[in-house]
Amino acid sequence: MTHLFILFFATFSAAFIATVPPGLLNMNAAKTSVEKGKLNGIIFSLGVSTMIMIQAYIAVLISKYLHNHPEVVAVLLKIALVVFAFLCVYFFILGKRNKPKKQKTINVSKKNSFFKGVLLAAINLLTIPYYSGLNAMWKASGWIKFELTDIVVFILAAGTGTFAVLYFYTLYFFKLEAKNNTFSRNSNYILSGLMGLLFIITLFRIFNQ
């Protein structure tokens, strides 16, 4: 039973640390909170966390396969490279077209916020290799036995660790509501820059495999 607590704490911490740096998911959680309200920001975060748990489950299933077939990781990185390049250009163009608007109340579907979170988390293809790598380390450390209880704990820890960070981002930017016009205007440029940074990091990883 003790190894389950260790497994949860270690995986929660790994998910938390991986989500803390400003990135596509947490910046969009903040942007959703500012533009559509705190509740929609939280629902968006739940959508992201749900997809992270699905990806963590996939990572558990294929971790051994990835360990024996490193060419699969190479393919995932190349796909991620294309996605990040597209998003970099997309957010930059969106920022150029975005003009300051007067604040007004908008009825936003909570379902749309949830599925937007699911979609954005799904295109982050580095998540599966990341959690597959964690699986390999936890297995080597004896913290995971790949039994049903271990898998459930691993998945829940990945989801809750991610949600905790997104929730903090949602609260932090919600408190800056008075400055939401400036944030909304610049957020697309910030996201474009982040996608460019991820593109460079992924390119570096591909050339150093």
Sequence and secondary structure as in RCSB ss.txt:
>XXXX:A:sequence
MTHLFILFFATFSAAFIATVPPGLLNMNAAKTSVEKGKLNGIIFSLGVSTMIMIQAYIAVLISKYLHNHPEVVAV
LLKIALVVFAFLCVYFFILGKRNKPKKQKTINVSKKNSFFKGVLLAAINLLTIPYYSGLNAMWKASGWIKFELTD
IVVFILAAGTGTFAVLYFYTLYFFKLEAKNNTFSRNSNYILSGLMGLLFIITLFRIFNQ
>XXXX:A:secstr
 HHHHHHHHHHHHHHHHHHSS  HHHHHHHHHHHHH HHHHHHHHHHHHHHHHHHHHHHHHHHHHHHH HHHHHH
HHHHHHHHHHHHHHHHHHHHHH            HHHHHHHHHHHHHT TTHHHHHHHHHHHHHHHTS   SHHH
HHHHHHHHHHHHHHHHHHHHHHHHTTGGGHHHHHHHHHHHHHHHHHHHHHHHHHHHHT 
